[in-house]
Amino acid sequence: MEVYFKPTFVRQFKLFEEELQEEILEKVELFKNSKNHKQLKVHKLKGRLSNHYGFSANYQIRIVFNYISKEEVVLLAVGSHEVYK
């Protein structure tokens, strides 16, 4: 799966400590293989973000994304549960 990054995602990502950035990048690599989606808790979002999807980078950090096609996604935002608001 091909993964693209929105500038918003990159700005939010750069605010994290290096250790957490590495953990997020590891989860993005796992995400590229759809067999890992259950482990990452990939799910469709509701409410204001009902056209988007999300998955867990760790217990606190979430990543919001959209499918461009079956084999392409764009990562939109990364952060705590506040990223859903």
Steps between C-alpha positions, in 0.01 A plus 500: 500500500626847411484758783505877451526770767303826514703803617276519808602146597870583454474815718322308778746211471802730542366618838550156656820383667734291284415175682128549438565595137680169452207312654254679271710421192514132603118493516475669161724226358274235658197680358631458145415129524122460529545178699609718794190722498325302772806531727507878439124529564426666165146637510264737323443821692162650587353845532689793351771261371259242359678501162833408662665201667732465795743261666703480818871577507505421872263522796480881477592596143258467207548549128220627273510407131300471180508245223591646162459160337514139615881515502558865594432695819578849621579558868319815612570549871681347797449565869308409812126435493468877453593441134145365455346833600 
